[in-house]
Amino acid sequence: GDIRRKLIQGFNIDDNITKVMNSNFFYLNEDNIDIRIIKNLRKLNIELLPITNKNNEIIRFRYARVAKELNEHEISIFLLKSLISDFYTNSTYWGYLSNSAIQLDYYDLALTANRKAEELSKSKEAWIISNIGNILKNKGFYTESIKYFEKGIELDKNSEYAHDRLASSLKLKEEEN
């Protein structure tokens, strides 16, 4: 919502994230949910209210995703690394860290983060498996990438991402031979 509203107001997609993000918003801490506060906020027409923990996990993740969407990958990586420091076993944070790292051509970080995400998810998340395949494809390891895309498709047969990149890997492997 923040991004959409600012674009309508005339902001440019290339503007710094701090010009776009709304850092003055209401939220509740999970340890202190007070129904009176919620009622007062409803009187102000506030209907959606994030509930966060003492480490502001949800807020930090939200801003990491906004930064990624705005191509502010350094900021996204910073926030995701801080989340991983606090929530080491969260495979989603590792996967998003990999996605931002790829955008900056930090392939070692991207592959390392994705492999950690795969380990933490017990190889059950199709998007993580397919992202490993994509990294391998981008670096020219077509045979290995094909294995990952096929495994990703086993987990999510409807993944256009995996199907498209599998087709690309097969084509590139054929061209190389």
VEXNU-6341 format. One record per residue: residue number from 1; residue in three letters; x, y, z of N, C-alpha, C in turn. Coordinates in steps of 0.001 Angstrom, whole numbers. Layout:
residues N
{k->NUM, r->ALA, nx->X, ny->Y, nz->Z, cax->X, cay->Y, caz->Z, cx->X, cy->Y, cz->Z}
...
end
This chain:
residues 177
{k->1, r->GLY, nx->794, ny->-1188, nz->0, cax->0, cay->0, caz->0, cx->842, cy->1260, cz->0}
{k->2, r->ASP, nx->1936, ny->1279, nz->802, cax->2786, cay->2470, caz->871, cx->3304, cy->2845, cz->-510}
{k->3, r->ILE, nx->3796, ny->1862, nz->-1233, cax->4403, cay->2105, caz->-2545, cx->3345, cy->2629, cz->-3511}
{k->4, r->ARG, nx->2209, ny->1959, nz->-3550, cax->1135, cay->2367, caz->-4468, cx->705, cy->3801, cz->-4202}
{k->5, r->ARG, nx->482, ny->4134, nz->-2941, cax->49, cay->5497, caz->-2598, cx->1083, cy->6537, cz->-3012}
{k->6, r->LYS, nx->2342, ny->6267, nz->-2786, cax->3397, cay->7235, caz->-3124, cx->3534, cy->7391, cz->-4636}
{k->7, r->LEU, nx->3375, ny->6315, nz->-5383, cax->3437, cay->6420, caz->-6845, cx->2284, cy->7265, cz->-7374}
{k->8, r->ILE, nx->1105, ny->7087, nz->-6797, cax->-56, cay->7900, caz->-7184, cx->205, cy->9371, cz->-6869}
{k->9, r->GLN, nx->918, ny->9626, nz->-5784, cax->1242, cay->11000, caz->-5390, cx->2353, cy->11611, cz->-6245}
{k->10, r->GLY, nx->2936, ny->10824, nz->-7140, cax->3949, cay->11366, caz->-8041, cx->5378, cy->10980, cz->-7733}
{k->11, r->PHE, nx->5577, ny->10146, nz->-6736, cax->6941, cay->9703, caz->-6447, cx->7421, cy->8777, cz->-7557}
{k->12, r->ASN, nx->8713, ny->8741, nz->-7759, cax->9340, cay->7933, caz->-8799, cx->9760, cy->6594, cz->-8215}
{k->13, r->ILE, nx->9670, ny->5539, nz->-8999, cax->10048, cay->4200, caz->-8548, cx->11524, cy->4150, cz->-8159}
{k->14, r->ASP, nx->12327, ny->5083, nz->-8656, cax->13751, cay->5115, caz->-8333, cx->14057, cy->5930, cz->-7080}
{k->15, r->ASP, nx->13033, ny->6539, nz->-6453, cax->13258, cay->7310, caz->-5237, cx->13759, cy->6406, cz->-4115}
{k->16, r->ASN, nx->14498, ny->6981, nz->-3196, cax->15010, cay->6257, caz->-2049, cx->13855, cy->5692, cz->-1236}
{k->17, r->ILE, nx->14043, ny->4495, nz->-705, cax->12990, cay->3809, caz->49, cx->12497, cy->4646, cz->1228}
{k->18, r->THR, nx->13386, ny->5441, nz->1840, cax->12967, cay->6239, caz->2994, cx->11956, cy->7307, cz->2623}
{k->19, r->LYS, nx->11888, ny->7677, nz->1343, cax->10891, cay->8643, caz->894, cx->9534, cy->7979, cz->686}
{k->20, r->VAL, nx->9543, ny->6679, nz->527, cax->8331, cay->5946, caz->162, cx->7688, cy->5255, cz->1359}
{k->21, r->MET, nx->8514, ny->4705, nz->2222, cax->7961, cay->3897, caz->3314, cx->7285, cy->4760, cz->4367}
{k->22, r->ASN, nx->6293, ny->4199, nz->4977, cax->5589, cay->4856, caz->6066, cx->6163, cy->4313, cz->7372}
{k->23, r->SER, nx->6966, ny->5103, nz->8029, cax->7573, cay->4644, caz->9285, cx->6766, cy->5086, cz->10502}
{k->24, r->ASN, nx->5656, ny->5772, nz->10280, cax->4807, cay->6243, caz->11361, cx->3457, cy->5520, cz->11257}
{k->25, r->PHE, nx->3408, ny->4305, nz->11765, cax->2185, cay->3524, caz->11672, cx->1891, cy->2869, cz->13015}
{k->26, r->PHE, nx->679, ny->2393, nz->13154, cax->256, cay->1744, caz->14380, cx->471, cy->246, cz->14278}
{k->27, r->TYR, nx->871, ny->-344, nz->15382, cax->989, cay->-1790, caz->15483, cx->829, cy->-2178, cz->16954}
{k->28, r->LEU, nx->589, ny->-3446, nz->17185, cax->485, cay->-3957, caz->18549, cx->1584, cy->-4985, cz->18772}
{k->29, r->ASN, nx->2044, ny->-5042, nz->20007, cax->3009, cay->-6061, caz->20375, cx->2235, cy->-7267, cz->20888}
{k->30, r->GLU, nx->2665, ny->-8450, nz->20493, cax->1931, cay->-9667, caz->20851, cx->1834, cy->-9884, cz->22364}
{k->31, r->ASP, nx->2739, ny->-9278, nz->23118, cax->2714, cay->-9429, caz->24575, cx->1791, cy->-8425, cz->25263}
{k->32, r->ASN, nx->1241, ny->-7479, nz->24494, cax->445, cay->-6422, caz->25109, cx->-711, cy->-6017, cz->24185}
{k->33, r->ILE, nx->-1590, ny->-6930, nz->23904, cax->-2739, cay->-6628, caz->23058, cx->-3881, cy->-6154, cz->23958}
{k->34, r->ASP, nx->-4275, ny->-4913, nz->23748, cax->-5285, cay->-4268, caz->24581, cx->-6493, cy->-3941, cz->23707}
{k->35, r->ILE, nx->-7624, ny->-4505, nz->24021, cax->-8834, cay->-4330, caz->23225, cx->-9260, cy->-2861, cz->23185}
{k->36, r->ARG, nx->-8973, ny->-2100, nz->24224, cax->-9330, cay->-676, caz->24233, cx->-8550, cy->88, cz->23156}
{k->37, r->ILE, nx->-7289, ny->-254, nz->22992, cax->-6479, cay->390, caz->21953, cx->-7050, cy->62, cz->20577}
{k->38, r->ILE, nx->-7411, ny->-1190, nz->20378, cax->-7983, cay->-1611, caz->19095, cx->-9279, cy->-853, cz->18819}
{k->39, r->LYS, nx->-10127, ny->-704, nz->19813, cax->-11384, cay->36, caz->19633, cx->-11109, cy->1491, cz->19260}
{k->40, r->ASN, nx->-10139, ny->2121, nz->19909, cax->-9798, cay->3511, caz->19597, cx->-9241, cy->3642, cz->18172}
{k->41, r->LEU, nx->-8448, ny->2714, nz->17764, cax->-7902, cay->2753, caz->16404, cx->-9000, cy->2533, cz->15362}
{k->42, r->ARG, nx->-9957, ny->1711, nz->15685, cax->-11095, cay->1505, caz->14765, cx->-11881, cy->2798, cz->14595}
{k->43, r->LYS, nx->-11979, ny->3606, nz->15649, cax->-12649, cay->4906, caz->15544, cx->-11911, cy->5823, cz->14578}
{k->44, r->LEU, nx->-10606, ny->5609, nz->14406, cax->-9793, cay->6377, caz->13461, cx->-9798, cy->5748, cz->12070}
{k->45, r->ASN, nx->-10694, ny->4766, nz->11857, cax->-10813, cay->4027, caz->10593, cx->-9575, cy->3195, cz->10270}
{k->46, r->ILE, nx->-8867, ny->2777, nz->11279, cax->-7733, cay->1874, caz->11083, cx->-8254, cy->464, cz->11276}
{k->47, r->GLU, nx->-8244, ny->-297, nz->10185, cax->-8838, cay->-1629, caz->10217, cx->-7805, cy->-2744, cz->10226}
{k->48, r->LEU, nx->-6639, ny->-2490, nz->9627, cax->-5589, cay->-3494, caz->9610, cx->-4495, cy->-3072, cz->10567}
{k->49, r->LEU, nx->-4085, ny->-3979, nz->11403, cax->-3128, cay->-3646, caz->12431, cx->-2125, cy->-4791, cz->12570}
{k->50, r->PRO, nx->-860, ny->-4558, nz->12200, cax->113, cay->-5636, caz->12365, cx->362, cy->-5912, cz->13843}
{k->51, r->ILE, nx->562, ny->-7178, nz->14135, cax->917, cay->-7578, caz->15490, cx->2338, cy->-8125, cz->15396}
{k->52, r->THR, nx->3216, ny->-7542, nz->16196, cax->4617, cay->-7910, caz->16116, cx->5094, cy->-8409, cz->17472}
{k->53, r->ASN, nx->6309, ny->-8926, nz->17482, cax->6886, cay->-9377, caz->18742, cx->7893, cy->-8347, cz->19232}
{k->54, r->LYS, nx->8568, ny->-8626, nz->20320, cax->9465, cay->-7639, caz->20917, cx->10646, cy->-7298, cz->20016}
{k->55, r->ASN, nx->10962, ny->-8135, nz->19048, cax->12065, cay->-7873, caz->18119, cx->11603, cy->-7192, cz->16836}
{k->56, r->ASN, nx->10333, ny->-6805, nz->16764, cax->9763, cay->-6180, caz->15564, cx->9979, cy->-7034, cz->14312}
{k->57, r->GLU, nx->9865, ny->-8318, nz->14482, cax->10127, cay->-9261, caz->13388, cx->9268, cy->-8974, cz->12162}
{k->58, r->ILE, nx->7988, ny->-8850, nz->12342, cax->7081, cay->-8659, caz->11209, cx->7386, cy->-7353, cz->10501}
{k->59, r->ILE, nx->7652, ny->-6308, nz->11249, cax->7937, cay->-4994, caz->10665, cx->9240, cy->-5043, cz->9874}
{k->60, r->ARG, nx->10271, ny->-5647, nz->10449, cax->11558, cay->-5740, caz->9740, cx->11417, cy->-6547, cz->8455}
{k->61, r->PHE, nx->10645, ny->-7640, nz->8516, cax->10461, cay->-8458, caz->7309, cx->9677, cy->-7685, cz->6260}
{k->62, r->ARG, nx->8678, ny->-6945, nz->6702, cax->7893, cay->-6135, caz->5758, cx->8795, cy->-5139, cz->5031}
{k->63, r->TYR, nx->9637, ny->-4441, nz->5790, cax->10525, cay->-3460, caz->5165, cx->11585, cy->-4126, cz->4291}
{k->64, r->ALA, nx->12026, ny->-5304, nz->4662, cax->12973, cay->-6032, caz->3811, cx->12333, cy->-6347, cz->2466}
{k->65, r->ARG, nx->11061, ny->-6755, nz->2486, cax->10358, cay->-7064, caz->1234, cx->10095, cy->-5798, cz->423}
{k->66, r->VAL, nx->9722, ny->-4707, nz->1089, cax->9514, cay->-3432, caz->385, cx->10816, cy->-2988, cz->-259}
{k->67, r->ALA, nx->11917, ny->-3077, nz->472, cax->13219, cay->-2694, caz->-73, cx->13549, cy->-3533, cz->-1300}
{k->68, r->LYS, nx->13271, ny->-4819, nz->-1239, cax->13524, cay->-5703, caz->-2385, cx->12676, cy->-5280, cz->-3583}
{k->69, r->GLU, nx->11406, ny->-4999, nz->-3345, cax->10512, cay->-4576, caz->-4430, cx->10963, cy->-3269, cz->-5065}
{k->70, r->LEU, nx->11614, ny->-2406, nz->-4285, cax->12093, cay->-1124, caz->-4787, cx->13542, cy->-1202, cz->-5294}
{k->71, r->ASN, nx->14030, ny->-2419, nz->-5427, cax->15408, cay->-2664, caz->-5883, cx->16452, cy->-2055, cz->-4955}
{k->72, r->GLU, nx->16119, ny->-1929, nz->-3705, cax->17065, cay->-1490, caz->-2676, cx->17603, cy->-2749, cz->-1987}
{k->73, r->HIS, nx->18349, ny->-3539, nz->-2765, cax->18753, cay->-4867, caz->-2293, cx->19758, cy->-4822, cz->-1148}
{k->74, r->GLU, nx->20607, ny->-3802, nz->-1098, cax->21538, cay->-3674, caz->29, cx->20768, cy->-3505, cz->1338}
{k->75, r->ILE, nx->19712, ny->-2693, nz->1303, cax->18882, cay->-2498, caz->2497, cx->18164, cy->-3790, cz->2844}
{k->76, r->SER, nx->17627, ny->-4448, nz->1839, cax->16943, cay->-5714, caz->2062, cx->17887, cy->-6740, cz->2698}
{k->77, r->ILE, nx->19099, ny->-6832, nz->2170, cax->20078, cay->-7782, caz->2715, cx->20406, cy->-7441, cz->4163}
{k->78, r->PHE, nx->20601, ny->-6170, nz->4454, cax->20883, cay->-5743, caz->5826, cx->19765, cy->-6191, cz->6776}
{k->79, r->LEU, nx->18512, ny->-5918, nz->6400, cax->17381, cay->-6275, caz->7257, cx->17231, cy->-7787, cz->7400}
{k->80, r->LEU, nx->17414, ny->-8497, nz->6295, cax->17277, cay->-9955, caz->6351, cx->18388, cy->-10592, cz->7177}
{k->81, r->LYS, nx->19599, ny->-10063, nz->7087, cax->20681, cay->-10590, caz->7925, cx->20377, cy->-10355, cz->9404}
{k->82, r->SER, nx->19767, ny->-9218, nz->9720, cax->19423, cay->-8967, caz->11125, cx->18310, cy->-9926, cz->11575}
{k->83, r->LEU, nx->17367, ny->-10200, nz->10690, cax->16315, cay->-11166, caz->11022, cx->16898, cy->-12569, cz->11220}
{k->84, r->ILE, nx->17814, ny->-12950, nz->10347, cax->18434, cay->-14272, caz->10456, cx->19242, cy->-14373, cz->11748}
{k->85, r->SER, nx->19859, ny->-13280, nz->12141, cax->20598, cay->-13268, caz->13406, cx->19664, cy->-13565, cz->14575}
{k->86, r->ASP, nx->18450, ny->-13036, nz->14525, cax->17485, cay->-13244, caz->15602, cx->16639, cy->-14502, cz->15432}
{k->87, r->PHE, nx->16426, ny->-14924, nz->14191, cax->15535, cay->-16062, caz->13900, cx->16245, cy->-17001, cz->12910}
{k->88, r->TYR, nx->17306, ny->-17602, nz->13365, cax->18217, cay->-18369, caz->12519, cx->17538, cy->-19517, cz->11772}
{k->89, r->THR, nx->16506, ny->-20083, nz->12331, cax->15885, cay->-21271, caz->11735, cx->14720, cy->-20954, cz->10803}
{k->90, r->ASN, nx->14536, ny->-19689, nz->10439, cax->13435, cay->-19308, caz->9554, cx->13900, cy->-19426, cz->8096}
{k->91, r->SER, nx->13446, ny->-20451, nz->7411, cax->13889, cay->-20703, caz->6026, cx->13439, cy->-19598, cz->5068}
{k->92, r->THR, nx->12321, ny->-18966, nz->5341, cax->11831, cay->-17892, caz->4476, cx->12809, cy->-16725, cz->4448}
{k->93, r->TYR, nx->13343, ny->-16355, nz->5594, cax->14305, cay->-15249, caz->5627, cx->15568, cy->-15587, cz->4840}
{k->94, r->TRP, nx->16028, ny->-16815, nz->4955, cax->17194, cay->-17255, caz->4189, cx->16895, cy->-17207, cz->2684}
{k->95, r->GLY, nx->15701, ny->-17649, nz->2295, cax->15325, cay->-17629, caz->881, cx->15247, cy->-16217, cz->320}
{k->96, r->TYR, nx->14652, ny->-15309, nz->1080, cax->14579, cay->-13916, caz->628, cx->15963, cy->-13272, cz->577}
{k->97, r->LEU, nx->16844, ny->-13634, nz->1519, cax->18215, cay->-13138, caz->1486, cx->18877, cy->-13558, cz->176}
{k->98, r->SER, nx->18659, ny->-14787, nz->-212, cax->19211, cay->-15281, caz->-1478, cx->18673, cy->-14490, cz->-2662}
{k->99, r->ASN, nx->17372, ny->-14217, nz->-2657, cax->16771, cay->-13478, caz->-3774, cx->17382, cy->-12087, cz->-3935}
{k->100, r->SER, nx->17606, ny->-11392, nz->-2834, cax->18224, cay->-10064, caz->-2931, cx->19694, cy->-10171, cz->-3323}
{k->101, r->ALA, nx->20377, ny->-11177, nz->-2819, cax->21793, cay->-11357, caz->-3156, cx->21969, cy->-11598, cz->-4656}
{k->102, r->ILE, nx->21071, ny->-12366, nz->-5255, cax->21143, cay->-12633, caz->-6695, cx->21070, cy->-11330, cz->-7478}
{k->103, r->GLN, nx->20215, ny->-10421, nz->-7055, cax->20036, cay->-9162, caz->-7776, cx->21304, cy->-8317, cz->-7794}
{k->104, r->LEU, nx->22188, ny->-8545, nz->-6825, cax->23449, cay->-7801, caz->-6760, cx->24629, cy->-8644, cz->-7263}
{k->105, r->ASP, nx->24314, ny->-9785, nz->-7873, cax->25331, cay->-10722, caz->-8370, cx->26217, cy->-11256, cz->-7252}
{k->106, r->TYR, nx->25691, ny->-11369, nz->-6057, cax->26392, cay->-11997, caz->-4942, cx->26024, cy->-13482, cz->-4946}
{k->107, r->TYR, nx->26527, ny->-14195, nz->-5943, cax->26098, cay->-15577, caz->-6143, cx->26531, cy->-16511, cz->-5025}
{k->108, r->ASP, nx->27693, ny->-16271, nz->-4422, cax->28113, cay->-17129, caz->-3321, cx->27153, cy->-16985, cz->-2145}
{k->109, r->LEU, nx->26841, ny->-15748, nz->-1781, cax->25875, cay->-15512, caz->-708, cx->24512, cy->-16096, cz->-1074}
{k->110, r->ALA, nx->24099, ny->-15904, nz->-2314, cax->22786, cay->-16392, caz->-2756, cx->22698, cy->-17915, cz->-2631}
{k->111, r->LEU, nx->23711, ny->-18611, nz->-3116, cax->23672, cay->-20075, caz->-3075, cx->23786, cy->-20579, cz->-1641}
{k->112, r->THR, nx->24652, ny->-19971, nz->-856, cax->24811, cay->-20373, caz->547, cx->23509, cy->-20174, cz->1311}
{k->113, r->ALA, nx->22868, ny->-19022, nz->1124, cax->21604, cay->-18737, caz->1815, cx->20510, cy->-19695, cz->1366}
{k->114, r->ASN, nx->20464, ny->-19981, nz->63, cax->19427, cay->-20881, caz->-431, cx->19634, cy->-22302, cz->53}
{k->115, r->ARG, nx->20871, ny->-22727, nz->125, cax->21131, cay->-24087, caz->637, cx->20747, cy->-24178, cz->2118}
{k->116, r->LYS, nx->20967, ny->-23109, nz->2869, cax->20547, cay->-23102, caz->4270, cx->19017, cy->-23135, cz->4349}
{k->117, r->ALA, nx->18355, ny->-22385, nz->3485, cax->16885, cay->-22408, caz->3438, cx->16381, cy->-23799, cz->3098}
{k->118, r->GLU, nx->17063, ny->-24455, nz->2153, cax->16668, cay->-25825, caz->1781, cx->16807, cy->-26762, cz->2973}
{k->119, r->GLU, nx->17922, ny->-26649, nz->3669, cax->18157, cay->-27496, caz->4848, cx->17083, cy->-27260, cz->5907}
{k->120, r->LEU, nx->16818, ny->-26008, nz->6204, cax->15838, cay->-25681, caz->7245, cx->14417, cy->-26098, cz->6875}
{k->121, r->SER, nx->14109, ny->-26035, nz->5586, cax->12754, cay->-26421, caz->5137, cx->12655, cy->-27916, cz->4876}
{k->122, r->LYS, nx->13750, ny->-28632, nz->5129, cax->13799, cay->-30088, caz->4907, cx->13465, cy->-30435, cz->3460}
{k->123, r->SER, nx->13901, ny->-29569, nz->2546, cax->13706, cay->-29762, caz->1098, cx->12234, cy->-29884, cz->714}
{k->124, r->LYS, nx->11366, ny->-29181, nz->1427, cax->9919, cay->-29269, caz->1176, cx->9333, cy->-28021, cz->531}
{k->125, r->GLU, nx->10141, ny->-26971, nz->309, cax->9644, cay->-25719, caz->-261, cx->10053, cy->-25614, cz->-1731}
{k->126, r->ALA, nx->9083, ny->-25688, nz->-2616, cax->9355, cay->-25687, caz->-4059, cx->10086, cy->-24420, cz->-4497}
{k->127, r->TRP, nx->9698, ny->-23273, nz->-3975, cax->10309, cay->-22016, caz->-4418, cx->11791, cy->-21962, cz->-4056}
{k->128, r->ILE, nx->12150, ny->-22538, nz->-2918, cax->13551, cay->-22550, caz->-2505, cx->14352, cy->-23488, cz->-3394}
{k->129, r->ILE, nx->13822, ny->-24665, nz->-3635, cax->14493, cay->-25648, caz->-4494, cx->14666, cy->-25067, cz->-5904}
{k->130, r->SER, nx->13629, ny->-24455, nz->-6426, cax->13699, cay->-23878, caz->-7777, cx->14674, cy->-22701, cz->-7837}
{k->131, r->ASN, nx->14776, ny->-21939, nz->-6750, cax->15746, cay->-20842, caz->-6728, cx->17183, cy->-21362, cz->-6805}
{k->132, r->ILE, nx->17457, ny->-22488, nz->-6150, cax->18791, cay->-23093, caz->-6269, cx->19028, cy->-23481, cz->-7717}
{k->133, r->GLY, nx->18025, ny->-24070, nz->-8344, cax->18145, cay->-24421, caz->-9765, cx->18430, cy->-23205, cz->-10622}
{k->134, r->ASN, nx->17785, ny->-22102, nz->-10314, cax->17990, cay->-20876, caz->-11095, cx->19409, cy->-20333, cz->-10930}
{k->135, r->ILE, nx->19937, ny->-20367, nz->-9726, cax->21317, cay->-19926, caz->-9507, cx->22270, cy->-20796, cz->-10316}
{k->136, r->LEU, nx->22070, ny->-22105, nz->-10257, cax->22938, cay->-23017, caz->-11003, cx->22820, cy->-22789, cz->-12509}
{k->137, r->LYS, nx->21601, ny->-22556, nz->-12986, cax->21403, cay->-22263, caz->-14417, cx->22140, cy->-20992, cz->-14811}
{k->138, r->ASN, nx->21998, ny->-19946, nz->-14006, cax->22640, cay->-18668, caz->-14313, cx->24157, cy->-18771, cz->-14364}
{k->139, r->LYS, nx->24719, ny->-19725, nz->-13639, cax->26168, cay->-19906, caz->-13613, cx->26630, cy->-20987, cz->-14599}
{k->140, r->GLY, nx->25701, ny->-21525, nz->-15390, cax->26068, cay->-22472, caz->-16443, cx->26103, cy->-23925, cz->-16027}
{k->141, r->PHE, nx->25598, ny->-24252, nz->-14855, cax->25543, cay->-25642, caz->-14393, cx->24168, cy->-26223, cz->-14737}
{k->142, r->TYR, nx->23971, ny->-26457, nz->-16021, cax->22637, cay->-26809, caz->-16526, cx->22161, cy->-28170, cz->-16029}
{k->143, r->THR, nx->23030, ny->-29171, nz->-16031, cax->22629, cay->-30510, caz->-15598, cx->22167, cy->-30487, cz->-14150}
{k->144, r->GLU, nx->22920, ny->-29807, nz->-13299, cax->22536, cay->-29702, caz->-11886, cx->21252, cy->-28888, cz->-11725}
{k->145, r->SER, nx->21123, ny->-27818, nz->-12500, cax->19925, cay->-26980, caz->-12379, cx->18674, cy->-27767, cz->-12757}
{k->146, r->ILE, nx->18786, ny->-28607, nz->-13769, cax->17646, cay->-29420, caz->-14223, cx->17151, cy->-30310, cz->-13086}
{k->147, r->LYS, nx->18068, ny->-30902, nz->-12337, cax->17681, cay->-31759, caz->-11200, cx->16878, cy->-30963, cz->-10175}
{k->148, r->TYR, nx->17320, ny->-29748, nz->-9889, cax->16612, cay->-28927, caz->-8904, cx->15246, cy->-28483, cz->-9422}
{k->149, r->PHE, nx->15177, ny->-28096, nz->-10691, cax->13874, cay->-27691, caz->-11235, cx->12894, cy->-28859, cz->-11222}
{k->150, r->GLU, nx->13376, ny->-30053, nz->-11575, cax->12492, cay->-31228, caz->-11556, cx->12001, cy->-31519, cz->-10144}
{k->151, r->LYS, nx->12896, ny->-31374, nz->-9162, cax->12484, cay->-31580, caz->-7775, cx->11487, cy->-30502, cz->-7349}
{k->152, r->GLY, nx->11716, ny->-29239, nz->-7763, cax->10780, cay->-28163, caz->-7454, cx->9409, cy->-28432, cz->-8058}
{k->153, r->ILE, nx->9388, ny->-28954, nz->-9278, cax->8122, cay->-29263, caz->-9950, cx->7414, cy->-30431, cz->-9273}
{k->154, r->GLU, nx->8177, ny->-31389, nz->-8746, cax->7558, cay->-32472, caz->-7975, cx->6779, cy->-31910, cz->-6785}
{k->155, r->LEU, nx->7345, ny->-30879, nz->-6155, cax->6711, cay->-30273, caz->-4982, cx->5565, cy->-29332, cz->-5351}
{k->156, r->ASP, nx->5674, ny->-28689, nz->-6507, cax->4631, cay->-27756, caz->-6957, cx->4494, cy->-27887, cz->-8470}
{k->157, r->LYS, nx->3612, ny->-28766, nz->-8876, cax->3436, cay->-29063, caz->-10302, cx->2976, cy->-27853, cz->-11117}
{k->158, r->ASN, nx->2401, ny->-26847, nz->-10473, cax->1874, cay->-25675, caz->-11176, cx->2829, cy->-24485, cz->-11200}
{k->159, r->SER, nx->4053, ny->-24677, nz->-10792, cax->5005, cay->-23571, caz->-10721, cx->5479, cy->-23161, cz->-12115}
{k->160, r->GLU, nx->4958, ny->-22021, nz->-12585, cax->5415, cay->-21488, caz->-13876, cx->6892, cy->-21142, cz->-13826}
{k->161, r->TYR, nx->7325, ny->-20627, nz->-12700, cax->8731, cay->-20271, caz->-12497, cx->9635, cy->-21472, cz->-12784}
{k->162, r->ALA, nx->9346, ny->-22607, nz->-12155, cax->10178, cay->-23802, caz->-12328, cx->10061, cy->-24359, cz->-13744}
{k->163, r->HIS, nx->8855, ny->-24401, nz->-14293, cax->8670, cay->-24929, caz->-15649, cx->9416, cy->-24079, cz->-16676}
{k->164, r->ASP, nx->9292, ny->-22759, nz->-16579, cax->9971, cay->-21872, caz->-17531, cx->11479, cy->-22014, cz->-17455}
{k->165, r->ARG, nx->12001, ny->-22058, nz->-16252, cax->13453, cay->-22143, caz->-16095, cx->13979, cy->-23541, cz->-16423}
{k->166, r->LEU, nx->13176, ny->-24564, nz->-16188, cax->13563, cay->-25915, caz->-16608, cx->13697, cy->-25960, cz->-18128}
{k->167, r->ALA, nx->12724, ny->-25403, nz->-18824, cax->12778, cay->-25374, caz->-20289, cx->14013, cy->-24616, cz->-20759}
{k->168, r->SER, nx->14320, ny->-23522, nz->-20105, cax->15498, cay->-22732, caz->-20459, cx->16780, cy->-23525, cz->-20218}
{k->169, r->SER, nx->16864, ny->-24216, nz->-19091, cax->18055, cay->-25033, caz->-18792, cx->18233, cy->-26151, cz->-19809}
{k->170, r->LEU, nx->17141, ny->-26803, nz->-20165, cax->17219, cay->-27875, caz->-21158, cx->17719, cy->-27343, cz->-22499}
{k->171, r->LYS, nx->17194, ny->-26187, nz->-22886, cax->17624, cay->-25569, caz->-24147, cx->19095, cy->-25173, cz->-24100}
{k->172, r->LEU, nx->19512, ny->-24545, nz->-23022, cax->20903, cay->-24113, caz->-22893, cx->21855, cy->-25315, cz->-22841}
{k->173, r->LYS, nx->21435, ny->-26378, nz->-22180, cax->22269, cay->-27587, caz->-22130, cx->22414, cy->-28180, cz->-23534}
{k->174, r->GLU, nx->21326, ny->-28206, nz->-24277, cax->21353, cay->-28726, caz->-25656, cx->22271, cy->-27869, cz->-26531}
{k->175, r->GLU, nx->22178, ny->-26554, nz->-26396, cax->23038, cay->-25644, caz->-27193, cx->24504, cy->-25824, cz->-26867}
{k->176, r->GLU, nx->24791, ny->-26141, nz->-25611, cax->26186, cay->-26316, caz->-25196, cx->26791, cy->-27585, cz->-25768}
{k->177, r->ASN, nx->25956, ny->-28576, nz->-25970, cax->26452, cay->-29871, caz->-26515, cx->26555, cy->-29772, cz->-27980}
end
